[in-house]
Amino acid sequence: MAKGLLVTYALWAFGGPVGLHHLYLGRDSHALLWMLTLGGGGLGWLWEFWKLPSFVAQANRIQGQKQRPGEERPSLSLLRFSGQMIVGIYFGLVALISLSSMANFYIVGLPLAVGLGVLLVAAVGNQTSDFKKTLGAAFLISPVFYGRPIAILPISLAASITAQKHRRYKASVESGTISVRLYHLGLAYLAFTGPLAYSVLYNTAATLSYMAEILGSFLSWFSFFPLLGRLTESVFLLPCRIWWLLVGDPGFNTRQFQEWEKLYEFVDSFQDEKHRLAYQVLGLPEGATNEEIHRRYYDLVKVWHPDHNQHQIEKAQRHFLEIQAAYEVLSQPKKPRASWG
């Protein structure tokens, strides 16, 4: 049955952020993406206002007019590539928050989550990509950055490049009944939100702490790239600035704006706490020089190396890992506090 443009606009207006119009048009991958991101943070939903006629026209094509795999490759899309990168990072962050306690998470869980995020965007509309090769690229990159949250970025980049390289049109297949499609979408939605909801409900304090720690790690990484760092800070402030422009509240900049700044400082404070603990582990005063840190690190490594403590191997291993972690924290340049002017 032909899809109506008026019905599509109505569904877009009243249920667009959760993908009702995409579900109506048979674009299930796009619907799931909107369910998991609330319409691409609202921006993707608004941008689609001008795209709906083309979506309806595509949904109404007869089978013989649909592009068949192998006839021609889709053109390279910077927008799709950017979406793959962003959603891959988003899926990776959610996995870090909810699944990082699982065994072999950085080898299995993280690349799988990031790869699936990239593939979800690759499958939007009438396109798709090679499932095995995209996930394979994610799994190949993950061991290089083992144990580091920043691994999300190179994994997402490798998977996105691979997905774009092997992009193709979907095969012309009959879609299932609405009940079957809803069942599949429901399973996918629960697989994504279930672990996160469990983590938030049953371990709220630890989850919030870990979220702030992960964000803090990303903010510290951006210290190597000042332009990206300023862009990240602008993203933190974007909701405040948009509200200020729309509402025009002159008091906003001195009250709610400062509350948003507190959130940024709250995240950044976890980095300060990590540095204080690292100094304590190494037995150094705060502000010790790099030379003092290196010297103290090598002295402690000699003392607590497991090979030199066979009589207390477990205690030595615990101290050795603590020393390694503390040295890694203190050997990284600390991000200066942002100026909010």
LINTA-V446521 format. One record per residue. N is the residue number from 1. RES is the residue in one letter. PSI is psi in degrees with one decimal (* if undefined). Layout:
# LINTA-V446521
{{N;RES;PSI} {N;RES;PSI}}
This chain:
# LINTA-V446521
{{1;M;136.0} {2;A;143.7} {3;K;138.7} {4;G;138.4} {5;L;-38.7} {6;L;-43.3} {7;V;-40.1} {8;T;-43.7} {9;Y;-37.6} {10;A;-45.1} {11;L;-35.9} {12;W;-41.4} {13;A;-39.4} {14;F;-19.0} {15;G;21.4} {16;G;-44.9} {17;P;-18.8} {18;V;11.0} {19;G;24.3} {20;L;-38.4} {21;H;-32.9} {22;H;-35.4} {23;L;-41.2} {24;Y;-36.6} {25;L;0.3} {26;G;14.9} {27;R;71.7} {28;D;-37.5} {29;S;-41.7} {30;H;-39.0} {31;A;-44.7} {32;L;-40.8} {33;L;-43.2} {34;W;-35.7} {35;M;-40.2} {36;L;-16.8} {37;T;6.0} {38;L;57.0} {39;G;38.0} {40;G;42.3} {41;G;18.4} {42;G;-29.4} {43;L;-43.2} {44;G;-38.1} {45;W;-45.1} {46;L;-40.4} {47;W;-28.4} {48;E;-11.0} {49;F;-39.1} {50;W;-10.0} {51;K;-12.7} {52;L;-40.8} {53;P;-40.5} {54;S;-34.0} {55;F;-42.8} {56;V;-43.0} {57;A;-40.6} {58;Q;-40.7} {59;A;-26.2} {60;N;-1.4} {61;R;141.9} {62;I;160.7} {63;Q;-39.8} {64;G;-18.5} {65;Q;-9.1} {66;K;145.4} {67;Q;128.6} {68;R;146.2} {69;P;140.5} {70;G;-18.6} {71;E;-42.0} {72;E;145.3} {73;R;143.7} {74;P;152.1} {75;S;152.0} {76;L;132.5} {77;S;116.0} {78;L;-35.3} {79;L;-44.3} {80;R;-41.3} {81;F;-44.2} {82;S;-40.5} {83;G;-39.3} {84;Q;-44.3} {85;M;-48.5} {86;I;-46.7} {87;V;-35.1} {88;G;-43.2} {89;I;-42.2} {90;Y;-46.9} {91;F;-38.8} {92;G;-40.8} {93;L;-42.6} {94;V;-40.7} {95;A;-39.9} {96;L;-40.4} {97;I;-39.3} {98;S;-21.4} {99;L;3.8} {100;S;-15.8} {101;S;-11.4} {102;M;151.6} {103;A;141.3} {104;N;33.7} {105;F;-45.2} {106;Y;-16.3} {107;I;-35.2} {108;V;-58.3} {109;G;-47.8} {110;L;-51.9} {111;P;-32.6} {112;L;-45.0} {113;A;-47.4} {114;V;-44.1} {115;G;-39.7} {116;L;-35.7} {117;G;-43.7} {118;V;-43.9} {119;L;-31.8} {120;L;-44.1} {121;V;-36.9} {122;A;-26.1} {123;A;5.1} {124;V;136.9} {125;G;-138.7} {126;N;14.8} {127;Q;167.3} {128;T;-173.1} {129;S;178.3} {130;D;115.2} {131;F;-50.5} {132;K;-43.5} {133;K;-36.5} {134;T;-47.5} {135;L;-36.1} {136;G;-41.5} {137;A;-40.1} {138;A;-43.3} {139;F;-30.7} {140;L;-34.3} {141;I;-32.5} {142;S;-39.8} {143;P;-23.5} {144;V;-32.7} {145;F;36.9} {146;Y;132.6} {147;G;3.6} {148;R;128.6} {149;P;-28.9} {150;I;-11.0} {151;A;-23.0} {152;I;-39.7} {153;L;-54.6} {154;P;-32.5} {155;I;-45.4} {156;S;-38.6} {157;L;-46.7} {158;A;-43.4} {159;A;-37.7} {160;S;-41.9} {161;I;-42.9} {162;T;-42.6} {163;A;-39.1} {164;Q;-37.4} {165;K;-34.8} {166;H;26.2} {167;R;148.4} {168;R;168.4} {169;Y;149.9} {170;K;152.5} {171;A;151.7} {172;S;100.3} {173;V;150.9} {174;E;130.6} {175;S;152.1} {176;G;-178.5} {177;T;162.1} {178;I;-35.3} {179;S;-41.6} {180;V;-42.1} {181;R;-42.6} {182;L;-36.5} {183;Y;-46.3} {184;H;-42.8} {185;L;-39.1} {186;G;-42.2} {187;L;-44.1} {188;A;-39.8} {189;Y;-42.9} {190;L;-36.9} {191;A;-31.6} {192;F;-47.2} {193;T;-24.1} {194;G;-56.0} {195;P;-37.3} {196;L;-43.4} {197;A;-41.1} {198;Y;-43.9} {199;S;-42.1} {200;V;-41.4} {201;L;-38.2} {202;Y;-7.5} {203;N;56.4} {204;T;-49.6} {205;A;-45.5} {206;A;-36.7} {207;T;-45.9} {208;L;-40.5} {209;S;-43.2} {210;Y;-36.1} {211;M;-46.0} {212;A;-38.0} {213;E;-41.9} {214;I;-46.2} {215;L;-38.4} {216;G;-38.6} {217;S;-40.7} {218;F;-40.0} {219;L;-37.8} {220;S;-39.2} {221;W;-35.5} {222;F;-11.1} {223;S;-22.5} {224;F;-17.8} {225;F;87.0} {226;P;-40.0} {227;L;-42.9} {228;L;-34.3} {229;G;-44.6} {230;R;-35.2} {231;L;-41.8} {232;T;-43.9} {233;E;-36.9} {234;S;-37.0} {235;V;-40.4} {236;F;-36.1} {237;L;-8.1} {238;L;-46.2} {239;P;-37.3} {240;C;-44.0} {241;R;-38.5} {242;I;-45.6} {243;W;-40.3} {244;W;-41.7} {245;L;-39.3} {246;L;-43.7} {247;V;-35.3} {248;G;30.2} {249;D;113.6} {250;P;-22.3} {251;G;-4.5} {252;F;-39.8} {253;N;-19.2} {254;T;-5.8} {255;R;-74.1} {256;Q;-34.1} {257;F;-39.8} {258;Q;-31.9} {259;E;-39.3} {260;W;-36.4} {261;E;-35.9} {262;K;-36.9} {263;L;-44.1} {264;Y;-43.9} {265;E;-33.7} {266;F;-43.9} {267;V;-45.5} {268;D;-27.9} {269;S;-26.9} {270;F;-29.4} {271;Q;-37.9} {272;D;-41.7} {273;E;-40.3} {274;K;-39.1} {275;H;-40.1} {276;R;-43.9} {277;L;-37.9} {278;A;-40.7} {279;Y;-38.6} {280;Q;-41.8} {281;V;-40.9} {282;L;-6.6} {283;G;37.6} {284;L;151.6} {285;P;152.0} {286;E;138.8} {287;G;10.1} {288;A;149.3} {289;T;163.5} {290;N;-37.1} {291;E;-41.5} {292;E;-38.9} {293;I;-46.7} {294;H;-45.5} {295;R;-44.7} {296;R;-38.0} {297;Y;-49.0} {298;Y;-33.4} {299;D;-43.9} {300;L;-35.0} {301;V;-41.1} {302;K;-37.7} {303;V;-42.6} {304;W;11.8} {305;H;130.9} {306;P;-30.6} {307;D;-22.9} {308;H;2.9} {309;N;53.6} {310;Q;-24.7} {311;H;-18.8} {312;Q;58.8} {313;I;-41.0} {314;E;-43.9} {315;K;-41.1} {316;A;-42.7} {317;Q;-41.2} {318;R;-47.0} {319;H;-38.6} {320;F;-43.4} {321;L;-38.6} {322;E;-42.0} {323;I;-43.1} {324;Q;-46.1} {325;A;-42.3} {326;A;-41.3} {327;Y;-38.0} {328;E;-39.0} {329;V;-46.3} {330;L;-19.0} {331;S;-9.3} {332;Q;139.3} {333;P;135.9} {334;K;135.5} {335;K;125.3} {336;P;150.6} {337;R;141.4} {338;A;149.7} {339;S;122.5} {340;W;-7.7} {341;G;*}}
